[in-house]
Amino acid sequence: MPLLGLTACEKENRMDIQDLPAFVSDFINVHFGDQQIVRALREYEDYQIRYKVFLKNGVRLAFNPGGEMIEIAGDQMLPDSIIPGVILSFVSERYPTAYITGLELGNALQWAVLSNSLKLEFDRKGSFIRIVSAD
């Protein structure tokens, strides 16, 4: 389950940035106000739409049509305001020298990618399950 990767069953279409749903623009303005959107895609996968946004600083985000941010990835520390509190606390306590660079929010599970290359798996409530990988 790659963060913001494409698979063969997906179709993506470039879209004008001004055509993004308001919830995407609002999220970017609140959490990344100083960053410019450089590319936007409307993606269709298994009869569902996803919106992908690429920011000038290299951060990549995906949103479902319900307005929820479902994936985010980058090379720098993500804003605390977008990370579920229980996951943020867990990472701060267990990995004090690392920070979160990626997050994927699934229906039943969540994953956090850390600056030390660990990928951690959590249940939907944020309880730690396991280390998925250490690249």
Helices and strands as residue ranges (DSSP letters): E 10-14, G 17-19, H 22-31, E 37-45, E 48-55, E 60-63, E 69-73, G 80-82, H 85-94, E 100-105, E 109-114, E 118-123, E 128-134
